[in-house]
Amino acid sequence: MRTRLRNANTLRNQILAVCVLVMALVLLFVGFYTYSRVSTVITSNAERQLQQTAIEAIGRLETLYRQVDMLSSQVMTASEVQQLLLQESRGRRSTLGQRQSLLQSVRTLQVYSDGIASFDLFTRDYRSLSPLDESRLTDRLQPEQIALADRGSGRLAWIGEDPKDPAYFLAVRSVRLMDHSFESAGYLLVRIERSTFDLGADEAQERREFMTLLDGEGRVITSDYGGSAEALPDSADHNLDIGGEPYLQVRQTSQLTGWKLVILAPVKSLTEGIGALRTAIVAAGAVGFLICLVCSFFLSAMITRPILRLIKTMRGARLGELRPSPEVHSTVEINELTKTYNQLVGHMNDLIQVIYEKELIRSRTELKALQAQIDPHFLYNTLEALFWALQDKEEEELANLVVAMSDLFRYTIGSEHGSEWVTLREELDHAERYMQLMKLRFGDRLEWSLSAPPDSLELRMPKLLLQPLVENAILHGVGAKKGPGSVSLRVEPAGEPDLWSVAVEDDGPGMDAELVQALSDSLGAGGPADGAGKGKGKGSGMALANVSKRLQLYYKDRPAGGLRIESRPGEGTTVGFDIPGGTA
């Protein structure tokens, strides 16, 4: 037991215990107190601010409502409106001139409000006086809504969204004849623009808040909340959990209209300005660091002497003298450090010898790599010299073919950025360069076509997948056919989402079903079967097997199948495969 305690009484344990204890006490106390205090203050202030915002918004709404009520009251108490409705109630129909004069008067009052789109006046039997059409009030409102206006005895009754145009809201009043015992004589329909009830949604969005205004029936008047505003819980609890994220909820009800304003603000955004908490934690960390530094300073005196001796030995290593340090009797850490250093010196001496030998091998390898680069560069330089020679002789066609051949070699031998993946555009360009060269051999017998949607040209795919298929189509399709032939390379969307189909088709002699099945079986087995190339020419099975194997390797974990072979005797052959969208 005593031995274990002695081994545990190390300098590292002493420093670690002091630092951890001090830092833990300081950071725990300051962090917990500051976080609790500042979070409470910020949340409380945010809630008060939201409540004040809601009160101000409701005040603006009530002012707007009073304005609509006042203007509509002025309209229905106007002398022309009263006289015309009295005339209608006594059974005398109004003339067109009277209705036009009434329309002018109503529009004059409408000018005083930006939010009111129109005032529509109807008789007791629901006929339209203004506007001058033959519409009826029952075309705009339901019977129970009209009854709501009747029960209001002339007060403004809120209807809600205009069923004919969601950009407007409707309110209705029962027009009473003031000089005839407030007899009901008609209805005034007020059409209000939806934008009138904008409660500063843009500013709320900048603060990442959601504002929803509901009428007395719980219907949404305006809302910038992404979800269903009617589904918001009607709870007095200020803290809500929506979609797994905590929100602070503030509700305010208008005493005038009975409308409810709901403001939701994410708690996360409200506590972003908790800079005081960060300052307190940094200060606590600085205090802990200073305390730890002072403790470490006094403790370092216990290990200075043996460490200086070890440093003196280590300095010799900078001069190339790697020698072990003599062992001293000190603390467990110093003894272990000296022992480890001596082992390190031994390993370093061994490694120096190994590295020296590896450097020799690497130098030889680099020399071989440089020599291997001479051949392709020699080929490119030779083709370039041939191009300029043909240019001097004005052999433009042959010069262009030399350029195509040079590009073909560069694409095949080189590897841009060291990647085996290229774009579909690059593969199509390479296939076309190859067909241009084959045009020199076949002449007018060879025709080809390329078709690919523009949005597929940037697809990433393994290099040199198309050229072997095009080569097979030319050599074993067009080449085996009497007369002219054609090769078609098509790229089109496959049946599944984010999947593209690539197909190379020729109009050569084709193959029978038995040969197609043998060739497909050989590709599934990983190589060309015996006789797989019969009827297609020598080497066709090997080229297809190479492409099929590479597709299996590159798209092992992706939704792309292997090669598809379709052929009929006398009609030609189609070889295709699918590649997924996206990049490698």
C-alpha positions in Angstrom: 0.0 0.0 0.0 2.8 2.4 0.9 4.6 1.6 -2.3 1.5 2.5 -4.3 1.2 5.8 -2.5 4.8 6.6 -3.2 4.4 5.8 -6.9 1.3 8.0 -7.0 3.1 10.9 -5.3 4.4 12.2 -8.6 5.0 15.8 -9.6 2.6 15.5 -12.4 -0.2 14.4 -10.0 0.6 17.3 -7.7 0.4 19.9 -10.4 -2.6 18.3 -12.0 -4.5 18.1 -8.7 -3.8 21.7 -7.8 -4.7 23.1 -11.3 -7.8 21.0 -11.7 -9.1 21.8 -8.2 -8.5 25.5 -8.5 -9.8 25.8 -12.1 -12.8 23.6 -11.4 -13.8 25.7 -8.3 -13.4 29.0 -10.0 -15.0 28.1 -13.3 -17.9 26.2 -11.8 -18.8 28.9 -9.3 -18.4 31.9 -11.8 -19.8 30.0 -14.7 -22.9 28.7 -12.9 -23.7 32.0 -11.2 -23.1 34.2 -14.2 -25.0 32.0 -16.6 -28.0 31.7 -14.4 -28.1 35.4 -13.6 -27.5 36.7 -17.1 -29.9 34.2 -18.7 -32.6 35.2 -16.3 -32.1 38.9 -17.0 -32.0 38.5 -20.8 -35.0 36.3 -20.9 -37.0 38.6 -18.6 -36.0 41.7 -20.7 -36.8 39.9 -23.9 -40.2 38.9 -22.6 -41.0 42.4 -21.5 -39.8 43.8 -24.8 -42.0 41.3 -26.7 -45.0 42.2 -24.5 -44.4 45.9 -25.2 -44.2 45.2 -28.9 -47.5 43.3 -28.7 -49.2 46.2 -26.8 -48.0 48.7 -29.4 -49.1 46.5 -32.3 -52.6 46.0 -30.8 -52.7 49.8 -30.2 -52.0 50.4 -33.9 -54.6 47.8 -34.9 -57.3 49.5 -32.7 -56.4 52.9 -34.2 -56.8 51.3 -37.6 -60.1 49.7 -36.6 -61.4 53.1 -35.2 -60.4 54.8 -38.5 -62.4 52.2 -40.5 -65.3 52.5 -38.1 -65.2 56.3 -38.3 -65.0 56.5 -42.1 -67.7 53.9 -42.6 -69.9 55.8 -40.1 -69.4 59.0 -42.1 -70.4 57.2 -45.2 -73.6 55.7 -43.9 -74.6 59.0 -42.1 -73.9 61.1 -45.2 -77.0 63.0 -46.3 -77.0 61.6 -49.8 -76.8 58.0 -48.4 -79.6 58.7 -45.9 -81.9 60.3 -48.4 -81.3 57.6 -51.1 -81.9 54.7 -48.7 -85.0 56.5 -47.3 -86.3 56.8 -50.8 -85.6 53.1 -51.5 -87.2 52.0 -48.2 -90.4 53.9 -49.2 -90.6 51.9 -52.4 -89.2 54.5 -54.9 -86.3 53.1 -56.9 -83.3 55.4 -57.3 -82.3 56.7 -60.7 -79.0 56.2 -62.4 -78.0 59.8 -61.9 -78.7 59.5 -58.1 -76.6 56.4 -57.9 -73.7 58.0 -59.9 -73.8 61.0 -57.6 -73.8 58.7 -54.6 -70.8 56.8 -56.0 -68.9 60.1 -56.3 -69.7 61.1 -52.7 -68.6 57.7 -51.4 -65.3 57.8 -53.3 -64.6 61.3 -51.9 -64.8 59.9 -48.4 -62.7 56.8 -49.4 -59.8 59.1 -50.3 -59.2 59.8 -46.6 -58.1 56.2 -46.0 -55.2 54.3 -47.7 -56.3 50.9 -46.4 -60.0 50.9 -47.5 -60.4 49.6 -51.1 -64.1 50.4 -51.4 -67.4 51.2 -49.7 -70.3 49.2 -51.3 -73.9 50.2 -50.4 -76.9 47.8 -50.6 -80.6 48.3 -50.0 -82.6 46.4 -47.4 -83.6 43.8 -50.0 -79.8 43.4 -50.8 -79.8 45.3 -54.1 -76.6 47.1 -55.0 -76.7 51.0 -55.1 -72.9 51.4 -55.2 -71.2 50.2 -57.3 -73.4 50.6 -60.4 -73.7 46.9 -61.2 -76.5 44.5 -60.6 -74.8 42.4 -57.9 -76.5 41.5 -54.6 -75.3 41.5 -51.1 -76.1 37.8 -50.9 -73.6 37.2 -53.6 -70.9 38.5 -51.3 -72.0 37.4 -47.8 -73.7 34.4 -46.3 -77.1 34.8 -44.6 -75.6 34.3 -41.1 -73.0 37.1 -41.8 -75.8 39.5 -42.9 -77.6 38.5 -39.7 -74.5 39.4 -37.8 -74.7 43.0 -39.2 -78.4 43.2 -38.2 -77.6 42.2 -34.6 -74.9 44.8 -34.5 -77.6 47.6 -34.8 -75.3 49.8 -36.9 -72.0 48.8 -35.4 -69.2 47.5 -37.6 -69.3 43.7 -37.9 -66.1 41.9 -39.0 -66.6 39.3 -41.6 -63.0 38.2 -42.5 -61.3 37.2 -45.7 -63.1 38.1 -49.0 -64.0 34.8 -50.5 -63.7 36.3 -54.0 -60.3 37.9 -53.4 -57.9 36.7 -50.6 -56.1 40.0 -50.8 -58.9 41.8 -49.1 -61.0 41.6 -45.9 -64.7 42.4 -45.5 -66.6 44.3 -42.8 -70.3 45.2 -42.9 -72.7 47.6 -41.1 -76.4 47.9 -41.0 -77.3 51.4 -42.2 -79.9 53.1 -39.9 -82.1 56.1 -40.8 -81.2 58.7 -38.2 -84.3 60.9 -38.8 -86.7 57.9 -38.8 -86.2 56.2 -35.4 -83.0 54.5 -36.7 -85.0 52.3 -39.0 -82.8 49.7 -40.8 -82.6 50.8 -44.5 -79.6 49.0 -46.0 -76.1 47.7 -45.6 -72.6 49.2 -46.0 -70.0 46.6 -47.1 -66.4 47.8 -46.4 -63.6 46.2 -48.4 -60.2 46.5 -46.6 -56.8 45.7 -48.1 -54.9 42.8 -46.4 -51.7 44.8 -46.4 -53.3 47.3 -44.0 -52.9 44.8 -41.2 -49.1 44.4 -41.7 -47.8 44.7 -38.2 -44.1 45.2 -39.1 -43.5 41.6 -40.3 -40.3 42.6 -42.0 -38.8 44.0 -38.8 -40.0 40.9 -37.0 -38.4 38.6 -39.5 -35.1 40.5 -39.0 -35.4 39.7 -35.3 -36.4 36.1 -36.3 -39.8 36.5 -34.7 -43.2 35.3 -35.9 -46.3 37.4 -35.6 -49.9 36.1 -36.0 -53.1 38.1 -35.8 -56.3 36.2 -35.2 -59.9 37.6 -35.2 -62.4 36.9 -32.5 -63.4 33.6 -34.2 -59.8 32.4 -34.2 -59.4 32.9 -38.0 -56.0 34.2 -39.3 -56.0 37.8 -40.4 -52.3 38.0 -41.0 -49.4 35.7 -40.2 -45.7 35.2 -41.1 -45.6 31.9 -39.2 -44.5 29.0 -41.5 -46.8 26.4 -39.9 -50.5 26.4 -39.4 -51.4 29.5 -37.3 -54.7 28.0 -36.2 -52.8 25.1 -34.8 -50.8 27.3 -32.3 -51.6 26.1 -28.8 -54.0 28.5 -27.1 -52.0 28.4 -23.9 -51.0 31.0 -21.3 -47.7 29.4 -20.9 -45.0 31.7 -22.2 -42.6 28.8 -23.2 -43.6 26.6 -26.1 -41.8 23.8 -27.9 -42.3 24.0 -31.7 -40.5 21.5 -33.9 -38.1 20.6 -31.1 -37.0 24.2 -30.6 -38.1 26.3 -27.5 -40.0 29.5 -28.3 -41.1 32.4 -26.1 -44.8 33.2 -26.6 -46.5 36.5 -25.9 -50.3 37.0 -26.4 -52.2 40.2 -26.4 -56.0 40.6 -26.8 -57.6 43.8 -28.1 -60.4 45.0 -25.8 -62.0 46.9 -28.7 -62.1 44.2 -31.4 -61.5 40.9 -29.4 -58.6 40.1 -31.8 -55.6 38.3 -30.5 -52.0 39.0 -31.4 -49.5 36.1 -30.9 -45.7 36.8 -31.1 -43.3 33.8 -31.1 -39.6 34.4 -30.7 -37.0 31.6 -30.5 -35.3 31.5 -27.2 -32.0 30.8 -28.9 -32.1 34.2 -30.8 -33.0 36.0 -27.6 -30.0 34.7 -25.7 -27.4 35.4 -28.5 -26.3 38.6 -26.8 -25.1 36.9 -23.7 -21.7 38.6 -24.0 -21.6 39.2 -20.2 -21.6 35.4 -19.7 -18.7 34.9 -22.0 -16.8 37.8 -20.4 -17.3 36.2 -17.0 -16.1 32.8 -18.1 -13.0 34.3 -19.8 -12.3 36.3 -16.6 -12.6 33.1 -14.5 -10.3 31.3 -16.9 -7.7 34.1 -16.7 -7.9 34.0 -12.9 -7.5 30.2 -12.9 -4.6 30.5 -15.3 -2.8 33.0 -13.1 -3.3 30.8 -10.0 -2.1 27.8 -11.9 0.9 29.8 -13.2 1.9 30.8 -9.7 1.6 27.3 -8.4 3.6 25.9 -11.3 6.3 28.5 -10.7 6.9 27.3 -7.1 6.7 23.7 -8.0 9.1 24.1 -10.9 11.9 24.8 -8.4 11.7 21.1 -7.4 12.5 19.9 -10.9 14.8 22.6 -12.3 18.2 21.1 -11.4 17.7 17.6 -13.0 16.0 19.1 -16.0 18.9 21.5 -16.7 21.2 18.6 -16.7 19.0 16.8 -19.2 18.7 20.0 -21.4 22.5 20.2 -21.5 22.6 16.7 -22.9 19.9 17.5 -25.4 21.7 20.6 -26.7 24.4 18.3 -28.0 21.9 16.8 -30.4 21.7 20.1 -32.3 25.3 19.7 -33.1 24.8 16.2 -34.4 26.0 14.5 -31.2 23.3 12.1 -30.1 24.5 10.5 -26.8 22.5 9.2 -23.9 22.1 11.2 -20.7 23.4 9.8 -17.4 20.7 8.5 -15.1 20.1 10.5 -11.8 18.1 9.7 -8.7 15.2 12.1 -8.8 11.4 12.0 -8.9 9.6 9.3 -10.9 8.9 11.7 -13.7 12.5 12.8 -14.2 13.8 9.3 -14.0 11.2 8.2 -16.6 12.0 11.2 -18.8 15.7 10.4 -18.7 15.0 6.7 -19.6 12.7 7.7 -22.4 15.3 10.2 -23.8 18.0 7.5 -23.8 15.6 5.2 -25.7 14.8 8.0 -28.1 18.5 8.5 -28.8 18.9 4.9 -29.6 15.9 4.9 -31.9 17.1 8.1 -33.6 20.5 6.7 -34.4 18.8 3.6 -36.0 16.3 5.8 -37.9 19.1 8.0 -39.3 20.6 5.0 -40.9 17.3 3.8 -42.3 16.4 7.3 -43.6 19.8 7.5 -45.3 19.2 4.3 -47.2 15.6 5.3 -48.1 16.9 8.6 -49.5 19.2 6.7 -51.8 16.3 4.5 -53.0 14.0 7.5 -53.5 16.6 9.3 -55.6 16.9 6.3 -57.8 13.1 6.1 -58.1 12.8 9.7 -59.0 15.4 9.3 -61.7 13.4 6.4 -63.2 10.2 8.5 -63.0 11.9 11.4 -64.9 13.1 8.9 -67.5 9.6 7.5 -67.8 8.3 11.0 -68.6 10.6 11.3 -71.6 8.6 9.0 -73.9 5.2 10.8 -73.7 6.9 14.2 -74.1 8.8 12.9 -77.0 5.5 11.7 -78.6 3.8 15.1 -78.0 6.8 17.0 -79.4 6.9 14.7 -82.5 3.2 15.2 -83.2 3.6 19.0 -82.7 6.5 19.0 -85.2 4.3 17.0 -87.7 1.5 19.5 -87.2 3.6 22.4 -88.1 5.1 20.6 -91.1 1.6 19.9 -92.4 0.6 23.5 -91.8 3.6 24.7 -93.9 2.4 22.4 -96.7 -1.2 23.7 -96.3 -2.5 20.2 -95.4 -5.2 21.6 -93.2 -7.2 18.4 -92.9 -4.2 16.3 -92.0 -3.0 18.9 -89.6 -6.3 18.9 -87.8 -6.2 15.2 -87.6 -2.7 15.4 -86.0 -4.1 17.9 -83.4 -7.0 15.5 -82.7 -4.5 12.6 -82.3 -2.4 14.7 -80.0 -5.4 15.5 -77.8 -6.4 11.9 -77.9 -3.0 10.8 -76.6 -2.9 13.6 -73.9 -6.4 12.6 -72.7 -5.5 8.9 -72.7 -2.0 9.1 -71.2 -2.3 12.2 -69.0 -4.5 12.6 -66.0 -5.6 16.1 -65.1 -5.2 16.9 -61.5 -4.2 13.2 -61.0 -7.9 12.2 -61.0 -9.5 9.2 -62.7 -12.8 11.1 -62.8 -13.7 13.4 -65.6 -16.9 15.2 -66.8 -19.3 13.7 -69.3 -18.4 16.7 -71.6 -14.8 15.6 -71.6 -15.7 12.0 -72.4 -17.9 13.0 -75.3 -15.2 15.3 -76.7 -12.7 12.4 -76.5 -15.1 10.0 -78.2 -15.7 12.6 -81.0 -12.0 13.1 -81.5 -11.6 9.3 -81.8 -14.4 9.2 -84.4 -12.7 12.0 -86.3 -9.6 9.9 -86.6 -11.6 6.8 -87.6 -13.2 9.0 -90.3 -9.8 9.1 -92.0 -9.9 5.3 -92.3 -13.6 4.7 -93.2 -14.2 8.0 -95.1 -17.8 8.5 -96.2 -18.8 5.1 -94.8 -18.8 6.5 -91.3 -21.3 8.9 -89.9 -22.0 9.6 -86.2 -24.2 11.7 -83.9 -23.9 12.8 -80.3 -26.9 13.9 -78.2 -26.8 14.9 -74.5 -28.9 17.3 -72.5 -27.0 20.4 -71.3 -27.7 19.7 -67.7 -25.9 16.3 -68.0 -22.6 17.6 -69.4 -21.1 18.3 -65.9 -21.8 14.8 -64.6 -18.7 13.1 -63.2 -17.8 9.6 -64.4 -14.7 7.4 -64.7 -12.3 8.1 -67.5 -12.3 6.2 -70.8 -15.7 4.5 -70.5 -17.2 5.7 -73.8 -14.2 5.4 -76.2 -14.0 1.5 -76.0 -17.7 1.3 -76.7 -17.5 3.7 -79.6 -14.4 1.7 -80.9 -16.4 -1.5 -80.8 -19.3 0.1 -82.6 -17.1 1.4 -85.4 -14.8 -1.6 -85.9 -17.4 -4.4 -85.3 -20.5 -2.6 -86.5 -19.7 -0.2 -89.3 -16.5 -2.0 -90.2 -18.4 -5.3 -90.6 -21.1 -3.8 -92.8 -21.1 -3.3 -96.5 -21.7 0.3 -97.4 -22.1 3.3 -95.2 -22.9 3.0 -91.5 -23.6 5.2 -88.5 -22.8 5.3 -84.8 -25.1 7.1 -82.3 -24.0 8.1 -78.8 -27.0 9.2 -76.6 -27.3 10.5 -73.1 -30.8 10.7 -71.6 -32.5 10.5 -68.2 -33.1 7.0 -66.9 -36.3 5.8 -65.4 -35.1 6.5 -61.8 -34.5 9.9 -60.3 -30.9 11.3 -60.5 -29.9 8.5 -62.9 -28.7 8.9 -66.5 -28.6 6.4 -69.3 -25.6 6.3 -71.7 -26.0 4.2 -74.9 -23.8 3.6 -78.0 -25.7 2.3 -81.0 -24.6 1.1 -84.4 -26.5 -0.1 -87.5 -24.1 -2.9 -88.2 -24.8 -6.6 -88.8 -25.8 -7.2 -85.2 -25.7 -10.5 -83.3 -28.2 -13.3 -82.6 -29.8 -13.9 -79.2 -27.4 -16.8 -78.4 -24.3 -14.7 -78.9 -25.8 -11.8 -77.0 -26.6 -14.1 -74.1 -23.1 -15.6 -74.1 -21.5 -12.2 -74.1 -23.7 -11.0 -71.2 -22.9 -14.1 -69.2 -19.2 -13.6 -69.8 -19.4 -10.0 -68.5 -21.3 -11.1 -65.4 -18.5 -13.7 -64.8 -15.8 -11.0 -64.9 -14.3 -11.5 -68.4 -15.0 -12.6 -72.0 -16.2 -16.1 -72.4 -14.9 -18.4 -75.1 -16.3 -17.3 -78.4 -17.8 -14.2 -76.9 -16.5 -12.1 -79.7 -17.8 -14.3 -82.5 -19.6 -12.3 -85.1 -18.4 -9.1 -83.7 -14.7 -9.3 -84.4 -11.6 -10.0 -82.5 -11.3 -8.3 -79.1 -14.8 -7.0 -78.7 -15.4 -9.2 -75.6 -12.2 -7.9 -73.9 -13.1 -4.2 -74.4 -16.6 -4.7 -73.1 -15.3 -6.7 -70.1 -12.9 -3.9 -69.3 -15.7 -1.3 -69.2 -18.0 -3.7 -67.3 -15.4 -4.4 -64.7 -14.6 -0.7 -64.2 -18.3 0.1 -63.8 -18.6 -2.6 -61.1 -15.5 -1.2 -59.3 -16.4 2.5 -59.5 -20.1 2.2 -58.8 -20.1 -0.7 -56.4 -22.1 1.3 -53.8 -24.1 3.5 -56.2 -27.4 2.9 -58.0 -25.8 2.1 -61.4 -26.1 -1.2 -63.2 -23.5 -2.9 -65.5 -23.5 -3.0 -69.2 -26.7 -3.6 -71.2 -26.4 -5.3 -74.6 -29.2 -5.3 -77.1 -28.8 -6.6 -80.7 -30.7 -8.1 -83.6 -29.2 -9.7 -86.7 -29.3 -7.2 -89.6 -30.4 -4.3 -87.4 -27.4 -3.3 -85.3 -26.2 -3.4 -81.7 -26.8 -1.1 -78.7 -24.5 -1.2 -75.7 -25.3 1.1 -72.7 -25.0 1.6 -69.0 -26.4 3.9 -66.3 -24.5 6.5 -64.2 -25.8 8.3 -61.2 -25.9 12.1 -61.0 -23.6 14.2 -58.9 -19.8 14.0 -58.5 -17.4 11.3 -57.5 
